[in-house]
């Protein structure tokens, strides 16, 4: 036995398979033997493993197919001519749909869909249109597939078997294969070049054996074999019912699934780096999480005291120290807090660079505003920030500017996303860090409140519950914020000197 193994691996070594003599003896010592299921450079995932989860459903389908072939109660078959050859046991598509409709007590549309599923899995195969695995509700000719080619047999559709089949068809058709078959043939010729002589000899022998059969039997066997390979090696840009998981294409018109392509292109990091980032995030935010740390001065849901909510209103005059500290965590935290954004505006006003933040806010209003005001807002944004000579022109690269201006010809909610992202990154990488070092931020840190924790006794808690106030309605808060926005916009608007002078003259 050992001598036979050595002889086999020596043959592989002399056949230019990039296997060194040292590797040969390692494989022999590990117990690799030529009688095992080993395929060189042709390994594919075992489709039987993928079908295991669907095996129960496939067995139910096969029980129905067996019942359909019953001579008494099944679908009636007859001899039909295919070209000049008489083929036995042929059934019509409309007869299959009628039988399924009567048997399962379902509508013809549902029966049509069920019959198409049987064709897609290869239990029934068409005799005329082999490329489309669809059941037609007419006199199209079909036959039942032999159980040897059913999916539950679980024998792997190997590349070598498919190469032999294509080589046999190439001999029979004298090189005139279908386009998708020719593409597979060329690929397998390169892939299995090391044993192509063996494949051609096998195909020649099968072709000679097939010529000895009777013509009807030969036509039936050819149709069965072709239907099997159409199911297991479908043409390009088509889905196969046998595929599942990552192998199944979502969009058959694309060569690759865009989702997996983006996943492959996404940057990868080590587990230690990602865990370190997670630990850093938890360390940073643990004191600001009400589940991990107590609220100051107290939790209003437990004590019925709303001081915490009053101190942390959206546009409070003096914020708390915890709130100001959170602004330094990230630029996103600063912008999402309206009080922090107001403080950031003060810093930008002193640096005469408030146009970037104003553009970012205008883009947010366009994105989340009403559809009726979209065109008006887009036109205002263009005139204010993007047009040549605009009063608050923003400095972005030419490519982003061109895409944004072109998109504003037909405005929609996300037309400013590219320019908004560009401006956001500019402020994040430069302006934000200068703000954290500025006197504006240091001054608000000094003024920030640090409330003392409440220590309510049980009697005080009961009294707080009795004196509980209904609170301010969210709509009233929203109306107050809108009024403050309107006042701020009016205060920041440019003053019309002529109008002011005319008013003064009228008063005189």
C-alpha positions in Angstrom: 0.0 0.0 0.0 2.8 2.4 0.9 4.5 1.7 -2.4 1.4 2.4 -4.3 1.0 5.8 -2.5 4.6 6.8 -3.2 4.1 5.9 -6.9 1.0 8.0 -7.1 2.5 11.1 -5.5 5.6 10.7 -7.6 3.4 10.9 -10.7 1.9 14.1 -9.4 5.4 15.5 -8.8 6.5 14.8 -12.4 3.2 16.2 -13.8 4.2 19.9 -12.9 1.7 20.2 -10.1 4.0 22.4 -7.9 4.3 19.7 -5.2 7.8 19.2 -3.8 9.2 15.8 -2.9 9.2 16.9 0.8 5.5 17.7 0.6 4.8 14.3 -1.0 6.2 12.4 2.0 4.4 14.8 4.4 1.1 14.0 2.7 1.8 10.2 2.8 2.7 10.4 6.5 -0.6 12.2 7.1 -2.5 9.3 5.5 -3.5 10.9 2.2 -4.2 8.1 -0.3 -5.2 8.3 -4.0 -8.4 6.3 -3.2 -9.8 9.2 -1.1 -12.0 11.9 -2.5 -9.2 14.3 -3.3 -9.5 16.8 -6.2 -6.5 18.9 -7.2 -7.4 22.6 -7.8 -11.0 21.7 -8.5 -12.5 21.8 -5.0 -15.9 23.3 -4.7 -18.2 23.6 -1.8 -20.4 20.6 -1.2 -23.9 21.6 -2.3 -25.3 18.7 -0.3 -24.3 20.5 2.9 -26.3 23.6 1.7 -29.3 21.4 0.9 -29.3 19.8 4.3 -31.5 22.6 5.8 -33.9 22.2 2.9 -33.9 18.4 2.7 -37.2 18.0 4.5 -38.9 20.3 2.0 -37.3 18.6 -1.0 -38.5 15.2 0.3 -42.0 16.6 0.4 -41.6 17.7 -3.2 -40.4 14.3 -4.2 -43.4 12.6 -2.6 -45.6 14.8 -4.7 -43.6 14.1 -7.9 -43.9 10.3 -7.2 -47.7 10.8 -6.8 -47.8 12.7 -10.1 -46.2 9.7 -11.9 -48.8 7.3 -10.6 -50.3 5.4 -13.7 -53.9 5.7 -12.4 -54.1 9.0 -10.5 -51.1 10.9 -11.8 -50.6 13.2 -14.7 -51.3 11.4 -18.0 -48.4 11.0 -20.4 -48.3 10.1 -24.0 -45.9 9.7 -26.9 -45.1 12.9 -28.7 -42.9 13.7 -31.6 -39.9 15.9 -30.9 -38.5 16.9 -34.3 -38.6 13.5 -36.1 -38.2 11.4 -33.0 -41.0 9.9 -31.0 -40.5 10.4 -27.3 -42.5 8.4 -24.7 -44.1 9.5 -21.5 -44.4 13.2 -22.4 -46.7 15.5 -20.4 -48.1 18.9 -21.2 -47.5 22.0 -19.0 -51.2 22.7 -18.8 -51.9 19.1 -17.6 -49.3 19.6 -14.8 -51.0 22.8 -13.6 -54.5 21.2 -13.8 -53.4 18.2 -11.7 -51.7 20.4 -9.1 -54.8 22.6 -8.9 -57.1 19.7 -8.3 -54.8 17.8 -5.9 -53.9 20.7 -3.7 -57.1 22.7 -4.0 -55.4 25.9 -4.9 -55.8 28.5 -7.6 -54.3 28.0 -11.1 -51.8 30.9 -10.4 -50.5 29.2 -7.3 -50.3 25.8 -9.1 -48.4 27.6 -11.9 -45.9 28.9 -9.4 -45.6 25.5 -7.7 -45.0 23.8 -11.1 -42.3 26.3 -11.9 -40.6 25.5 -8.6 -40.6 21.8 -9.6 -38.9 22.7 -12.9 -36.4 24.9 -11.2 -35.3 22.1 -8.9 -35.0 19.7 -11.8 -37.9 17.3 -11.0 -39.5 18.1 -14.3 -37.5 19.2 -17.4 -38.6 20.9 -20.6 -38.0 19.1 -24.0 -38.1 22.2 -26.2 -36.8 25.3 -24.4 -33.9 24.0 -22.3 -32.5 27.4 -21.2 -35.6 28.6 -19.3 -36.5 26.5 -16.3 -40.1 27.7 -16.3 -43.4 25.8 -16.6 -45.7 27.2 -19.3 -49.5 26.8 -19.1 -49.9 25.5 -22.6 -49.0 22.5 -24.7 -45.2 22.8 -24.1 -43.6 19.4 -23.7 -42.1 18.2 -20.4 -40.9 14.9 -18.9 -40.3 13.7 -15.3 -36.6 13.6 -14.4 -35.1 10.2 -13.4 -34.6 9.9 -9.6 -30.8 9.5 -10.2 -30.7 13.3 -11.0 -32.9 14.4 -8.1 -31.3 16.9 -5.6 -31.7 14.6 -2.6 -29.2 12.2 -4.1 -26.6 14.6 -2.8 -23.8 13.6 -5.1 -21.7 16.6 -5.9 -21.9 18.1 -9.4 -18.1 18.0 -9.9 -16.2 20.1 -12.4 -14.7 17.0 -13.9 -18.1 15.5 -14.6 -19.3 18.8 -16.2 -16.1 19.0 -18.3 -16.8 15.4 -19.6 -20.4 16.4 -20.4 -19.3 19.5 -22.3 -16.5 17.6 -24.1 -19.1 15.0 -25.2 -21.5 17.7 -26.4 -18.6 19.4 -28.2 -17.9 16.2 -30.1 -21.6 15.6 -31.0 -22.2 19.3 -32.0 -18.8 19.5 -33.8 -17.8 22.6 -31.8 -21.1 24.4 -31.9 -21.9 24.8 -28.2 -24.3 27.3 -26.6 -22.7 30.6 -25.6 -22.8 29.9 -21.9 -21.6 26.3 -22.5 -18.7 27.6 -24.5 -17.7 30.0 -21.7 -17.8 27.1 -19.2 -15.9 24.9 -21.6 -13.1 27.4 -22.0 -12.8 28.0 -18.3 -12.7 24.3 -17.5 -10.1 23.7 -20.2 -7.8 26.1 -18.3 -8.8 24.9 -14.9 -8.5 21.2 -15.5 -5.7 21.3 -18.1 -3.6 18.8 -16.1 -6.1 16.0 -16.8 -7.8 17.2 -20.0 -6.6 14.1 -21.9 -8.4 11.9 -19.5 -11.6 14.1 -19.8 -11.5 13.8 -23.6 -11.1 10.0 -23.5 -14.0 9.7 -21.1 -16.2 11.9 -23.3 -15.3 9.9 -26.4 -16.1 6.6 -24.8 -19.5 7.9 -23.5 -20.3 9.3 -27.0 -19.6 5.9 -28.6 -21.7 4.1 -25.9 -24.5 6.5 -26.5 -24.6 5.9 -30.3 -25.3 2.2 -29.6 -28.6 3.1 -27.9 -31.9 3.4 -29.7 -32.6 6.9 -30.9 -35.6 7.6 -28.6 -33.6 6.4 -25.6 -30.6 8.5 -26.7 -32.7 11.7 -27.1 -34.3 11.1 -23.7 -31.0 10.6 -21.9 -29.5 13.7 -23.6 -32.4 15.8 -22.4 -32.2 14.4 -18.9 -28.4 15.1 -18.7 -28.8 18.6 -20.2 -31.6 19.5 -17.8 -29.5 18.3 -14.9 -26.5 20.6 -15.8 -28.8 23.6 -16.6 -30.0 23.3 -13.0 -26.5 22.8 -11.4 -24.5 24.9 -13.9 -26.9 27.6 -15.0 -26.0 30.2 -17.6 -24.4 33.5 -16.6 -26.6 36.2 -15.1 -29.3 33.8 -14.0 -30.2 32.4 -10.5 -30.2 28.8 -9.6 -32.7 27.2 -7.2 -29.9 25.0 -5.9 -27.8 28.0 -4.6 -28.3 29.4 -1.1 -26.5 31.5 1.3 -23.6 33.8 0.0 -23.5 31.8 -3.3 -27.0 33.0 -4.2 -27.1 36.3 -6.2 -29.6 38.9 -5.2 -29.5 40.6 -8.6 -29.0 38.2 -11.5 -28.1 41.1 -13.8 -24.8 41.8 -12.0 -21.8 39.6 -11.9 -21.2 40.2 -8.2 -23.4 41.0 -5.3 -22.8 44.7 -4.4 -23.2 44.0 -0.7 -20.4 41.4 -0.6 -18.2 43.5 -2.8 -18.5 46.4 -0.3 -17.9 44.1 2.6 -14.7 42.9 1.0 -13.6 46.5 0.4 -14.4 47.6 3.9 -11.3 48.1 6.0 -10.5 45.4 8.5 -8.9 45.7 12.0 -7.5 43.3 14.5 -9.7 42.1 17.4 -7.3 43.7 19.9 -7.7 47.1 18.2 -11.5 46.9 18.0 -11.8 45.7 21.7 -9.4 48.6 22.7 -11.7 51.1 20.9 -14.7 49.6 22.7 -13.1 49.8 26.1 -12.1 53.5 25.4 -15.7 54.3 24.4 -17.1 52.7 27.6 -14.5 54.5 29.7 -15.4 57.8 28.1 -19.1 57.6 28.3 -19.6 55.6 31.6 -20.2 58.7 33.7 -22.7 60.0 31.3 -24.8 56.8 31.1 -27.8 57.0 33.6 -27.7 53.2 33.9 -24.1 53.2 35.1 -23.9 56.5 37.0 -26.4 58.5 39.0 -28.0 61.6 37.5 -27.2 65.0 39.1 -28.9 66.3 41.1 -31.4 63.4 41.0 -33.2 61.1 38.7 -36.6 62.7 38.0 -38.3 59.4 37.4 -37.4 58.2 40.9 -37.7 61.4 42.9 -40.4 63.3 41.1 -38.1 66.3 41.0 -37.7 67.9 37.6 -34.5 69.9 38.4 -32.5 67.6 36.2 -34.7 68.3 33.2 -34.7 72.1 33.9 -30.9 72.3 34.0 -30.6 70.3 30.8 -33.1 72.0 28.6 -32.1 72.4 25.0 -31.3 76.1 25.1 -30.6 76.7 28.7 -28.5 79.8 29.5 -25.8 78.1 31.7 -25.3 74.3 31.0 -24.0 71.8 33.5 -20.4 70.6 33.7 -21.3 67.1 32.5 -23.0 68.5 29.4 -20.0 70.8 28.6 -17.6 67.9 29.1 -19.6 65.8 26.6 -19.1 68.4 23.9 -15.4 67.6 23.9 -16.0 63.9 23.1 -16.6 64.4 19.4 -17.7 67.1 16.9 -20.9 65.2 16.4 -21.8 65.5 20.1 -21.2 69.2 19.9 -23.5 69.7 16.9 -26.3 67.5 18.2 -26.6 69.6 21.4 -28.3 72.9 20.4 -26.7 74.7 23.4 -23.3 73.5 22.4 -24.0 74.5 18.8 -24.9 78.1 20.0 -21.6 78.3 21.9 -19.7 77.0 18.8 -21.4 79.8 16.7 -20.0 82.4 19.1 -16.5 81.1 18.5 -17.0 81.1 14.8 -18.4 84.6 14.8 -15.2 85.8 16.5 -13.1 84.0 13.9 -15.3 85.4 11.0 -15.9 81.8 9.7 -19.5 81.1 10.5 -20.5 80.3 6.9 -19.5 76.6 7.1 -21.8 75.9 10.1 -24.6 78.0 8.6 -24.4 75.9 5.4 -24.4 72.7 7.4 -27.6 73.8 9.3 -29.2 74.9 6.0 -28.5 71.4 4.5 -30.1 69.8 7.6 -33.2 71.9 7.2 -33.5 71.0 3.5 -33.0 67.3 4.4 -35.6 67.1 7.2 -38.0 69.9 6.1 -41.3 69.7 4.2 -41.4 68.7 0.6 -43.4 71.8 -0.4 -40.5 74.2 0.7 -37.7 72.1 -0.8 -37.4 74.1 -4.1 -37.4 77.5 -2.2 -34.9 76.4 0.3 -32.6 74.9 -2.4 -32.7 78.2 -4.3 -31.9 80.2 -1.2 -29.0 77.9 -0.3 -27.6 78.3 -3.8 -27.8 82.1 -3.7 -26.4 82.4 -0.2 -23.6 79.8 -0.2 -22.8 78.4 -3.7 -23.4 81.0 -6.3 -20.4 83.0 -7.6 -20.1 86.1 -5.4 -22.5 84.8 -2.8 -22.6 86.7 0.5 -21.6 83.6 2.5 -19.7 81.6 -0.1 -18.2 78.3 1.2 -14.8 77.0 0.1 -15.2 73.4 -1.2 -13.3 71.6 -3.9 -14.3 72.1 -7.6 -15.6 68.5 -8.1 -17.9 68.6 -5.1 -19.1 72.1 -6.1 -19.9 71.0 -9.7 -21.8 67.9 -8.5 -23.8 70.0 -6.0 -24.7 72.8 -8.4 -25.7 70.3 -11.1 -27.9 68.5 -8.6 -29.7 71.7 -7.5 -31.2 71.9 -11.0 -33.5 69.1 -9.8 -33.4 69.5 -6.0 -34.2 66.7 -3.6 -33.6 66.1 0.1 -30.1 64.6 -0.2 -28.8 66.8 -3.0 -26.4 68.6 -0.6 -25.0 65.5 1.1 -21.6 65.6 -0.7 -21.0 69.3 0.1 -22.4 68.9 3.6 -20.0 66.0 4.4 -17.1 68.0 3.0 -17.9 71.0 5.2 -18.4 68.8 8.2 -15.0 67.2 7.8 -13.3 70.6 7.4 -14.9 71.8 10.7 -14.1 68.5 12.5 -10.4 68.3 11.5 -9.6 72.0 12.1 -12.2 74.3 13.7 -13.4 71.9 16.4 -9.9 71.4 17.9 -9.3 75.2 17.9 -12.7 75.7 19.6 -11.7 73.3 22.4 -8.5 75.3 23.1 -10.3 78.7 22.7 -11.3 81.1 25.6 -14.9 80.6 24.6 -14.9 77.0 25.6 -12.8 77.5 28.7 -15.1 80.3 29.8 -18.2 78.1 29.5 -16.4 75.4 31.4 -15.8 77.8 34.3 -19.4 79.0 34.3 -20.9 75.6 34.0 -23.1 74.4 36.9 -22.2 71.4 39.1 -25.4 70.6 41.0 -25.2 69.0 44.3 -27.0 65.6 44.6 -30.4 65.5 46.3 -30.8 63.4 49.4 -34.5 63.1 49.7 -36.0 61.3 52.7 -38.9 58.9 52.2 -41.3 61.6 53.5 -39.9 64.1 51.0 -40.2 61.6 48.1 -43.9 61.1 49.1 -44.4 64.8 49.2 -42.7 65.2 45.7 -45.1 62.6 44.3 -48.1 64.6 45.7 -46.8 67.9 44.3 -45.9 66.5 40.9 -46.3 69.0 38.1 -47.7 68.1 34.7 -44.7 69.6 32.9 -44.6 71.5 29.7 -46.1 69.9 26.6 -43.5 69.0 23.8 -45.5 71.1 21.2 -45.2 74.2 23.4 -41.5 73.6 23.7 -41.2 73.2 20.0 -43.1 76.5 19.4 -40.8 78.3 21.8 -37.8 77.0 20.0 -39.2 78.1 16.7 -39.8 81.6 18.1 -36.2 81.8 19.3 -35.0 80.7 15.9 -37.0 83.3 14.2 -35.7 86.0 16.6 -32.1 84.8 16.1 -32.5 84.8 12.3 -34.0 88.3 12.4 -31.1 89.6 14.6 -28.4 88.1 12.3 -30.1 89.3 9.1 -28.3 92.2 7.3 -29.8 95.7 8.1 -31.4 97.6 5.3 -30.1 101.1 5.9 -32.4 102.8 3.4 -35.5 101.2 5.1 -34.3 102.3 8.5 -33.7 105.9 7.3 -37.2 106.0 5.7 -38.8 104.9 9.0 -37.0 107.6 10.9 -38.1 110.2 8.4 -41.7 109.1 8.8 -41.6 109.4 12.6 -40.2 112.9 12.3 
